[in-house]
């Protein structure tokens, strides 16, 4: 429901905290827009499990739970957000790259590349 047709571009801000070597928890918010009038604001909590804890890369699975506000044709529609994501954190010193895919509700699927900094 992020877009009635085609695909939507999005940008995100996310923060998470490692809880040991294999788990992390955090918050994320983002906005997607399909360039034909439909926009979605997403706010979610996330829990992440790293399959392995390597210094060179970290494969992960992530659970996301939160809320969506869908803006379409002058209406604002609230919706529950629930999804799963899988990705790979690639450390680059204090920085990292994270290619990931996700699926859930009210969106069907998504894919992206994150660039971040460890603090």
C-alpha positions as CSV (number, residue, x, y, z in Angstrom):
1,X,0.0,0.0,0.0
2,X,3.0,2.3,-0.1
3,X,2.1,2.9,-3.8
4,X,-1.0,1.9,-5.7
5,X,1.1,1.3,-8.9
6,X,4.8,0.9,-9.8
7,X,7.4,1.5,-7.2
8,X,8.2,4.2,-4.6
9,X,11.6,5.7,-3.7
10,X,12.4,6.2,0.0
11,X,14.9,7.5,2.4
12,X,15.5,6.4,6.0
13,X,17.1,7.3,9.3
14,X,17.9,4.4,11.5
15,X,19.7,3.9,14.9
16,X,20.5,0.7,16.6
17,X,22.5,-0.5,19.5
18,X,24.4,-3.8,19.7
19,X,23.2,-6.1,22.5
20,X,26.1,-8.4,22.6
21,X,27.8,-9.8,19.5
22,X,24.7,-11.4,17.9
23,X,21.8,-9.1,18.7
24,X,20.8,-5.4,18.2
25,X,17.7,-3.3,18.8
26,X,16.8,0.1,17.5
27,X,14.4,2.5,15.8
28,X,13.9,3.6,12.2
29,X,11.8,6.1,10.4
30,X,11.4,6.7,6.7
31,X,9.4,8.3,4.0
32,X,8.5,6.8,0.6
33,X,6.9,8.6,-2.3
34,X,5.8,7.1,-5.6
35,X,5.9,10.4,-7.6
36,X,2.2,10.1,-8.5
37,X,0.7,11.4,-5.3
38,X,1.1,8.5,-2.8
39,X,3.4,8.9,0.2
40,X,4.0,6.8,3.3
41,X,5.6,7.7,6.6
42,X,7.0,4.7,8.5
43,X,8.0,4.5,12.1
44,X,9.2,1.2,13.5
45,X,11.2,-0.6,16.2
46,X,13.6,-3.2,15.1
47,X,15.2,-6.3,16.5
48,X,18.2,-7.7,14.6
49,X,19.9,-11.1,14.8
50,X,23.4,-11.5,13.3
51,X,24.0,-15.1,12.1
52,X,27.7,-14.8,12.6
53,X,29.9,-12.1,14.1
54,X,32.8,-11.6,11.7
55,X,35.0,-8.5,11.5
56,X,34.7,-8.5,7.7
57,X,30.9,-8.9,7.3
58,X,27.8,-9.7,9.2
59,X,24.8,-11.5,7.7
60,X,21.5,-10.5,9.6
61,X,17.8,-11.1,9.9
62,X,15.6,-8.2,11.2
63,X,12.1,-8.0,12.6
64,X,10.3,-4.6,12.2
65,X,7.1,-3.6,14.1
66,X,5.5,-0.2,14.0
67,X,3.0,2.1,12.2
68,X,2.5,3.6,8.8
69,X,0.7,6.8,7.8
70,X,-0.3,6.5,4.2
71,X,-1.1,9.8,2.3
72,X,-3.1,9.2,-0.8
73,X,-5.6,11.3,-2.7
74,X,-6.0,13.7,0.2
75,X,-6.6,11.0,2.8
76,X,-4.4,9.9,5.7
77,X,-4.7,6.2,6.4
78,X,-3.0,4.7,9.5
79,X,-1.8,1.1,9.2
80,X,0.1,-1.4,11.3
81,X,3.6,-2.2,10.0
82,X,5.1,-5.6,10.3
83,X,8.0,-7.0,8.4
84,X,11.1,-9.1,8.1
85,X,14.4,-8.0,6.5
86,X,17.6,-9.8,5.6
87,X,20.9,-8.1,4.8
88,X,24.6,-8.0,5.1
89,X,26.6,-5.4,7.1
90,X,30.0,-4.7,5.5
91,X,32.3,-2.9,7.9
92,X,34.6,-0.2,6.4
93,X,36.4,0.9,9.5
94,X,34.1,3.2,11.5
95,X,31.7,3.2,8.5
96,X,29.6,0.4,6.9
97,X,27.5,-0.5,3.9
98,X,24.4,-2.6,4.2
99,X,22.6,-4.1,1.2
100,X,19.2,-5.5,2.4
101,X,15.8,-6.8,1.2
102,X,12.6,-6.8,3.1
103,X,9.0,-8.0,2.9
104,X,5.9,-7.3,5.0
105,X,2.7,-5.3,5.5
106,X,1.5,-2.8,4.3
107,X,4.3,-2.9,1.8
108,X,5.0,-6.1,-0.1
109,X,8.7,-5.9,-0.7
110,X,11.6,-3.5,-0.7
111,X,15.3,-3.4,-1.4
112,X,18.0,-0.9,-0.6
113,X,21.5,0.0,0.3
114,X,22.3,1.8,3.5
115,X,25.5,3.7,4.3
116,X,26.2,4.4,8.0
117,X,28.6,5.2,10.8
118,X,29.3,3.4,14.0
119,X,29.3,5.7,17.0
